[in-house]
Amino acid sequence: MVTQVKDVMGVVAIAVHRQATCTELMATMRRFKVNAVAVIDTDGRPVGMVSEDDLLSKEAGASCGEPLFEGRRRLQEAERTAGPTAQEIMTSPALTVGAETPIREAARLMSDHRIKQLPVVDPTSGKITGTVHQVDLLKVFSRWAPDILADVAAAIARLRLDMRTLAITVDDGVVRIEGRLARRSQIAQLTEAGRRIKGVVDLQVEATYGQDDHAETRVLHA
């Protein structure tokens, strides 16, 4: 079974409204110990994100506090004035996930955009329903490599593939399978089965094959 965001997410929606001030933004970040917050509209739908980097940018710093200050000193200075609102400094549109999004997709989204949490939204209304944090995802991906290896071997056995023709390595949750398979279609079968295993961040199959059954299928349907 694929682990989804709903299995690890927090039910607290870490968010502020468009008119939130720098002081309110920093207070929210400190309260929940996060480095970014979602900005929502009057209906509770995320419209953007404000991060510490946004508050420390030259544009925000010019109004939130002295832009020449470094690190936390600049953040402390930001709290002394109302400054611009979340609406003015947020990054838009907001990056979001749904409760049924696979955690692997959520992890990749965080990695690609260098963020540590994402608002979770209702797929129908678009309203924010919670927050998923990077630390929540890492708990799932932190399985011991030999345990992952054993599960991959079991998946290969269920597919009735020949383990003797395959080499498997596990590195920080990334599984790599090399070798030779009987049929081309088995690559997709193996990839799908492996990515369902708990703790597998990604699975790469680099194998040759003896029979291209994909080509045969195309000929039959031609």
FENHU-V908457 format. One record per run of one state. SS is the DSSP state (H for helix, E for strand, C for the rest). FROM is the first residue (numbers start at 1). TO is the last residue. If there is no record, write none. Layout:
[[SS | FROM | TO] [SS | FROM | TO]]
This chain:
[[C | 1 | 3] [E | 4 | 4] [H | 5 | 7] [C | 8 | 9] [E | 10 | 10] [C | 11 | 14] [E | 15 | 17] [C | 18 | 21] [H | 22 | 32] [C | 33 | 35] [E | 36 | 40] [C | 41 | 44] [E | 45 | 51] [H | 52 | 56] [C | 57 | 57] [H | 58 | 64] [C | 65 | 70] [H | 71 | 78] [C | 79 | 85] [H | 86 | 89] [C | 90 | 90] [E | 91 | 91] [C | 92 | 95] [E | 96 | 98] [C | 99 | 101] [E | 102 | 102] [H | 103 | 113] [C | 114 | 116] [E | 117 | 121] [C | 122 | 126] [E | 127 | 133] [H | 134 | 141] [C | 142 | 144] [H | 145 | 158] [C | 159 | 162] [H | 163 | 165] [E | 166 | 171] [C | 172 | 173] [E | 174 | 183] [C | 184 | 184] [H | 185 | 195] [C | 196 | 201] [E | 202 | 211] [C | 212 | 212] [H | 213 | 221] [C | 222 | 222]]
